[in-house]
Amino acid sequence: MGRQINVACLQTEPMPDTESALVQALALARNAVSAGAQLLVLPEYCGGLQTQGSSFAPPVQDEDSHPVLNGLRQFAQDNSVWILIGSIAVPGSNGKSNSKYHNRSFMIGDKGEIIGRYDKINLFDVALSDDDVYRESDTVEAGDKLIIIDLPFARIGLSICYDLRFPQLYRQLAQAGAEILMVPAAFTAKTGALHWHVLNRARAIENGAFVVAPCAIGDVTGGGRSYGHSLIIHPSGEVISDAGDKPGIISSIIDLDHVKQARDRIPSWQKDAKCSLSSIKNQAVS
């Protein structure tokens, strides 16, 4: 018997306000716990999301009074379950109502306590087409710290959505001992169809780690659509479970001993490239 944990991704829809977001999250959480889940993982902006033009405009509230944070903390305590809140919007560092906010994950313990926080580092500033432009940095204050959290059953590395495109972030988490890489997201439908599966599988393979990636599904108020297809991925890169394109739950009992096995077999995760870079101009070859 290995080190096993029953993990569930809650594939929520982007809700325009905190009240409807909490109702949805709690309904899925109850179903997941009834099915035996011990660790629940929710998507990015699971506390509510809207867009205004090229900017994200989620409901922003202080930690102390945030309905989704407080509601899920109470649920964790009542059900003795661990919860990763993929992200909610909380005020930025200067605390003013008109300032930028943090796109922040919260790890909640099985007694309802906040164990750790992670502020998204890499912000979604992209132009998918002339008319499909996103500027997360217009409203979000980026984080600058990688976060590892030690739970009784595993060491967990945190990330959010667009971080997925920066493999060095996950390499650092793996080298610091992370066995599960969390990738809560609200990936766009357009980029998700092209890149979501391959990037998550690559992060698992490169680092010999489980990847747990809950992604929101459906239309965003104000414009945009999230891709869904929440994933649980084995360190080998095998997709254990895929939530598809409807709201709901996926779960799997994962064995953390498989991380050591994968890393022992292919130890590339321990090393970083140390060769020098040469630039060669076009030259005639005689």
Secondary structure, 3 states (H helix, E strand, C coil): CCCEEEEEEEECCCCCCHHHHHHHHHHHHHHHHHCCCCEEECCCCCCCCEEECCEECCCECCHHHCHHHHHHHHHHHHHCCEEEEEEEEEECCCCCCCCCEEEEEEEECCCCCEEEEEECCCCCEEECCCCCEEEHHHCECCCCCCCEEECCCCEEECCCHHHHHCHHHHHHHHHCCCCEEECCECCEHHHHHHHHHHHHHHHHHHHCCEEEECECEEECECCCEEECCCEEECCCCCEEEECCCCCEEEEEEEECHHHHHHHHHCHHHHCCCCCCCCCCCCCCCC
